[in-house]
Amino acid sequence: MRDHLTPEHVQRYLDITRRALDKIKVAAPERSFNKKLADSFLEMANTYYRDAMHFRDQGDLVNAFACVNYSHGWLDCGARIGLFDVGQDDQLFTLYE
């Protein structure tokens, strides 16, 4: 993997995940348990995204790529189980149907 991972490849995934982060809206009601879950999922996604950018800036493409994929995974999971409203976008997110 290390031989094929380029800065452009990592940047492409960062751009896709940035678009996904910008698109989601928390779907759960404000005072619900699911709102707490949605907030936690979003915090994890944002934290991994920031870590990905940090590793990219340090030249560590392997860890940057891993972190951006974890970030997007949290978003996909939240969208798939209904914590996030993603407007039926099945290009940026893996939806159930």
C-alpha positions in Angstrom: 0.0 0.0 0.0 2.8 2.4 0.9 4.2 2.2 -2.6 0.9 3.3 -4.2 -0.3 5.9 -1.8 0.3 9.4 -3.1 -0.5 12.9 -1.6 -3.1 13.3 -4.3 -4.8 10.0 -3.4 -5.0 11.1 0.3 -6.2 14.5 -0.7 -9.0 13.0 -2.8 -10.3 11.1 0.2 -10.0 14.1 2.4 -12.0 16.1 -0.1 -14.7 13.5 -0.3 -15.0 13.2 3.5 -15.0 17.0 3.8 -18.0 17.1 1.5 -19.7 14.4 3.5 -19.0 16.3 6.8 -20.5 19.5 5.3 -23.6 17.7 4.0 -24.8 15.8 7.0 -27.5 17.1 9.4 -28.3 15.5 12.7 -31.7 13.8 12.3 -32.4 12.9 15.9 -34.6 15.0 18.1 -32.7 17.4 20.3 -33.5 15.8 23.7 -33.3 12.2 22.5 -30.6 9.5 23.3 -30.0 9.3 19.5 -29.0 13.0 19.5 -26.3 12.1 22.0 -25.2 9.2 19.7 -25.3 11.4 16.6 -23.2 14.1 18.4 -20.7 11.4 19.5 -20.5 9.9 16.0 -19.9 13.4 14.5 -17.3 14.2 17.1 -15.4 10.9 16.2 -15.7 11.7 12.5 -14.4 15.3 13.0 -11.6 14.1 15.3 -10.4 11.5 12.8 -10.6 14.0 10.0 -8.4 16.5 11.9 -6.0 13.7 12.7 -5.9 12.8 9.0 -5.0 16.3 8.0 -2.3 16.4 10.8 -0.7 13.2 9.5 -0.9 14.4 5.9 0.8 17.7 6.9 3.5 15.6 8.6 4.0 13.6 5.4 2.6 10.4 7.0 0.3 9.3 4.2 -0.4 5.9 5.7 -1.8 7.2 8.9 -3.6 10.0 7.1 -5.3 7.5 4.8 -6.3 5.3 7.7 -7.7 8.3 9.7 -9.7 9.7 6.8 -11.3 6.3 6.2 -12.2 5.9 9.9 -13.7 9.4 9.7 -15.9 8.5 6.8 -16.8 5.2 8.4 -18.3 7.0 11.3 -20.3 9.2 8.9 -21.5 6.2 6.9 -22.5 4.3 10.0 -24.5 7.3 11.3 -26.2 7.8 8.0 -27.0 4.1 7.6 -28.7 3.8 11.0 -30.6 7.1 10.6 -28.7 9.4 13.0 -27.8 11.7 10.1 -30.0 13.0 7.3 -27.8 12.9 4.2 -30.6 13.7 1.7 -30.6 10.2 0.2 -27.0 10.8 -1.1 -25.8 7.4 -2.0 -22.7 8.8 -3.7 -21.0 10.1 -0.5 -22.7 7.7 1.9 -23.4 4.0 2.1 -27.2 3.9 2.7 -29.2 0.8 3.5 -31.5 1.0 0.4 
